[in-house]
Amino acid sequence: MLSFLKGKKNDAPAPATTWSERLRAGLERSRAHLGEKIATVFGRDRLDEATYDGLEEALLSGDCGVEATSHLLERLRQRVKIERIEAPAEARRVLAREMTELLAPLQRPLTVAATRPFVIMVAGVNGAGKTTSIGKVAHWLQSQGHSVMLAAGDTFRAAAREQLASWAVRNEVAIVGQEGGDPAAIAFDAVQAARARNVDVVIADTAGRLPTQLHLMEEIAKVKRVISKAQNGAPHEVLLVLDANIGQNALMQLNAFDQSLGLTGLVVTKLDGTAKGGVLLAIARKAQVPVRFIGVGEGLEDLRPFVAAEFVEALLN
């Protein structure tokens, strides 16, 4: 049933740039679309209704969503009145603080508990960047001192198994899988193998599916139940990978997967390929499922824990 693979890395050296620099570069499209519109709005000589109208248009066009936009406008009006703010530049700083406060509940980094193995189950639709995210999360966990094993539970697509296997080689970790095997059984066996080898963390991939495919959603729920039989309290994390390019549709995916699986966190990918970075504000207002990681590029170091203040700074400045 089991197959193991372990290889050697063959990566080029990482670019000599800081995460802040990569984050800002990755959010360039969102900043050009949303950040620059906001800068223009507050570039006027005074605060008036036209300012708020322009800000509303900028936030909505940046995929912040109606609820988050209304919340931010209301909070800004209150702060401007209470603090007697007259300068547009100061109002812009207040908006940045309000955006940071709105996003702050999403800032809950992944913490690996003492339970061994600690099991992470990963879900998402095809094309969201699920398999790549697993490889990068594995790399991040290793940087934190944890040993990792992968479970190739996306048995519907040979390409997915091959891609995950390449990440196993790249990260020098073991992978458990079988062509055409039962996804739940593979996850179960991976947990057992990790316990036998004293591995810290198991990351279990699952087949990509649309949230409207009810029979497949039931199947992924079965995978979760089987994992719980392999390890008490597992899976300890259930992560959903969301492609930032889909904007407000991310909320629909989030709600559907949450109902089926009980999500503990999100991985928001491809922020470098979209002008819809404001969707995180919509998520913060409507869902408040923690964003464990955000991705802004293809490199191993381009997926990092979400920090609200640095995200807003990179988005607006």
N, C-alpha and C positions, 0 to 999 in steps of 0.2 A: 504493500500500500504506500509506503513512504519512499520518497527519494530525497537525498540531501545533496546540496551543492555548496561548495565554498571555494572561492577563488581569490585572486590578487587584484588589487586596484591597479588601474592604469590611467589615472586622471591627470590632467594638466594642472599646474599650480593655480590656486584660486586667485582671482584678480585682487590686486592690492588696494582695495577700497573698503571703507567702513560700511556697516549695515545702513547707517543713516544716509550715506551717499547712494547706495544701491536702492534703498526705499524711495528716495526722492526721484531718482532716475526712473524707477519702475512706475511711479505714480504720475509721470509726466503728462500722459494723456488726460487723466482725471484733473490734474492741476490746471492744464491748459483750458479745459472745458468748464470746470466748476470754480477752481481757485481764482482764475483770471477774471471770470464774470463777477465773482464776489469782490475782487479788488476794484473792478470798474464801478460797481455799485457804490462802494464806499469812497470812491475817488471824487465824489461831488463835494461842493463847498459846504453843504449843510445836510442835516438829517431831516427828512420829510417823508410824506407818504410815498413819494416816488421811490425813495430809498428802499422802503419795505416791499413795495411792489416788485422792484427789480431783484431784490434778494429772494423773494418767493419764486420768481421765475427761474433764477439761477439754481436754487436748491432742487426744484422739481425737475429741471432739465438734467441735473446731475444724478438723477435716480435716488434721491434721498427719500422719496415717498411723501404722500400727503400728511401722514401723521407726524413724522419727524419734522417736516417743514413747518407745520402749524405749531408744533412744540417749540422749535427754535425761534420762530418769529414772536411767539407770545413771551418767551423768556427774555428775548432781547428787548422787547418793548418795556417789560417790567423793570429790567436793569437800567435801561436808559432813563426811565422816569425816576426811579428811586435814587439813582446816583447822579441825576441831573447831568447826564452826558450830552454834550453838544457837538463834539468833534467826531466826524465820521471815522477817523483813524482809531479813536478809542472804542467806538462802537464795534469796529471790526475785531479788535482784540477781545472784547466781551463775547462776540459771537464765537471766536475760537475757543474760549474757555467753556462756553455752553456746549459746543460740539464735543469737546473733550469729556465733559461731565456726562453727556448723553452716552458716549461710547465706553465710559469707564467700567460699567457692569460687565462688558464683554471681555475685559482684560483679566482673564483668569488662566494663567499658564498651566499646561499639562504637568501634573505632579505624579510621579511614579511612587505608589505606596509600597509598604514593606512586603506585601504579598508577592510570593514568587511561584510561578511566573505571573507577572502583571500582564493582563491580556487586553489588547486594543483591537476592536473590531472597526473596520473602515467600510463605509458605504458611499454610494454616489451613482449618478447616471454616467453612461458611456461618454467619454470625451471631456469630462470635468477635470481630468488630471489626477484621478484617484491613484493609479499605480505609481506614477511619478512622485506623488505626494508621500506615498508609503516609503519609497526609497529615501526621500529627503528627511522624513521624520525619523527613520531608522538612523540616518547619519547624525541627526541632532541628538538623539538619545545616546548614541555612542560618544558624542562629544561631552555628554553629561556623566559619562562613566558607566553606562549600562550595556550589558550584552543583549543582543537582539536575535530573534529568529523570526522568519517570515513564513506565512501560510498562504499558499497559492490557491485561494478559494474561488477565484474567477475561472471556473472550469469550462465556461461556454465559449471562451475565445482563446485559441492557441496563442495568439499574439500577446494577450495579457499575461499568460504564464511565462512566455519568453521574455517579455519586458521585465516582469518581476524577478525572473532568474538573473537577468543582466544587472539589476540593482543589487541582488544578493552578492554577485561577484564584485561589483563596484565597492560595496561596503564590507566585503569579507565576512558575510554572515551566512548561516545555514538557512535553507529554504525547504519546506515540506510541501509536497504536492504529488499529483498523479494525473496524467492525461485522462480526461473524461470522468474523473472521480467525483464522488458526492461532496459538495462544498462543506456540508456540516461535518462529515466524517473527517475531512482533511483538517478542518479547524480543531476538531477533537484530538486527532492524532498529533497535531503540532503542539498542543498544550501538554500532552503526555510526554512528548519527546523533549520539550523544553524543561519539564520538571526533572526528567532523568538526567539531562545534561546540565542542570543548574543554571539555565539561562534566565536572565532577569525579565525580559519583555518579549511577548509574542505579538506580532502585528498580523492580523488576519484579514486578507483581502476578500472581497465578495464580488459577485458578478454585478456589472452595471445594469441598471434597470430604470425604467421610467416610473414615477410615482403613481401613474394611472394604471399600471399593469398589476392589478390586485393579486393575481395568483403568484406573481414573482415577489411581491411585497410580503405575501404570506410565507414564501419560501425563505426569504432572508430573515424573517422573524424566527423561523425554525432553526436557522444557523445559530442565532443568539441563544435559543433555548438549549441547544446541544452543547454549546460552549460552557454554559452554566453547569452542565453535568460533569464536564471535564475538570472544572476548577470552581470551587466554592466562591460565590460572589462575582464570577466573571460573566461577561466581559466587564472589566473595570472602567473602560472608556468605550463609548460608541461614537465615532467621529463621522460626520458627513462632509464630503468634499464638495464644495460649491464653486462653480465657474463664475467669476465676477462679470463676465461678458453678458450673462443672461439678465442682469439687472433685477427688476422687481419680480421676475419669475423665480428668483432664488427663494422668496418667501413661500411660494407654493410648494416647492420641493422640500424646503425645511419642515413645513407643517406636516406634509405627508409622511416623510421619513421619521419624524418625531413621534407621530401617532403609532407607527408600526414598531419602532425600535426603542423609543425613549432616549433621545440623543443627549450626550453629555458635552458635546463640543463640535465646533466647525473648523474646517480648514478651507479658507477662501483663497482660490488660486487665480492665476492669470490676471492679476491687477495691472500688470504692465501692458496688457493687450487691450485695455478698455478705457473708456472715459466715464465708466459707471461706478467709480470707487465710492460714491455717495451711498451705495446700497448698504454699506455697513451701518449707516445712520438709520436706515429703514429697519434693518434687523434689530438694532439696539432698541428702537421704539416699540416694535411689535412682538419680538420673540425673546430677546435677551438670552439666547443660548450662547454660552461663551465661545469666543473665537480663539481657539488654541493657537492657530498658526495662520499667517498670511504668506502668499507667494507672489514674488515680483520678477521672476526670471527662471531660466533653465538651469542655472548652476546649483550645485549642492548647497551652497550657502545662501541661496535666494529664497529660502523658506525659513521664517523665524517666528518666535512667539509674538503675538499681537500686543502692542503697547499703545494705548489710546493717544497719549500726548504726542508721541513721535509720529504717529499716523497723521494727526491733524496738522502738525508742523509741516510735514512733507506735502500734504495736500494743498495747503494754503500759501506756503511761502517758497 
